[in-house]
Amino acid sequence: TPADTIVLAFPSAGETFLCGTITSDVSLGTSQVSIGIAGTPGKYRASAVHTLIDTPVNFGRAAAQATRLAADETVLLSIATAALPLAGTLIIDLYFAQS
């Protein structure tokens, strides 16, 4: 439901976000999903629909890719506008680099 958030990852301080990929075997319809952290839900992916089926789509925001994490984070998928479909598989891949 739009009130739900889903934990995706726990990157550590010093890591750098490289990019992410979203893939679904069904259209998410009018559901909008964002990927970020508490207080900045669109840090890695701004809220948007995803209607492509079985087509990986890369995402990433320049501001998040340009700096190392100052602290450990909990990365969340937030749902807006409408609930996700009742059936299907949604895959979110996140890539971080350690230095």
Backbone hydrogen bonds, N-H to C=O, Kabsch-Sander energy under -0.5 kcal/mol:
donor,donor_aa,acceptor,acceptor_aa,energy
4,D,1,T,-2.2
6,I,77,L,-2.3
8,L,75,V,-3.4
9,A,75,V,-1.2
14,G,69,L,-2.9
15,E,12,S,-2.0
16,T,97,A,-2.4
17,F,64,A,-0.7
17,F,67,T,-0.5
18,L,95,Y,-3.1
19,C,95,Y,-1.1
20,G,59,F,-2.3
21,T,93,D,-2.4
22,I,57,V,-2.4
23,T,91,I,-2.4
25,D,89,T,-1.9
28,L,50,H,-2.4
31,S,28,L,-2.0
32,Q,80,A,-2.6
33,V,48,A,-2.6
34,S,78,S,-2.1
35,I,45,R,-2.0
36,G,76,L,-2.3
37,I,40,T,-2.0
40,T,37,I,-2.0
43,K,40,T,-1.8
44,Y,35,I,-2.5
45,R,35,I,-2.2
48,A,33,V,-1.4
54,D,24,S,-3.4
57,V,22,I,-2.1
59,F,20,G,-2.6
64,A,61,R,-0.9
65,Q,61,R,-1.7
66,A,62,A,-1.3
69,L,15,E,-3.0
73,E,11,P,-2.5
75,V,9,A,-2.6
75,V,73,E,-0.5
76,L,36,G,-3.7
77,L,6,I,-2.7
78,S,34,S,-2.7
78,S,76,L,-0.6
79,I,4,D,-1.3
80,A,32,Q,-3.0
82,A,80,A,-2.5
91,I,23,T,-3.4
93,D,21,T,-2.7
93,D,91,I,-0.5
95,Y,19,C,-2.5
97,A,16,T,-2.8
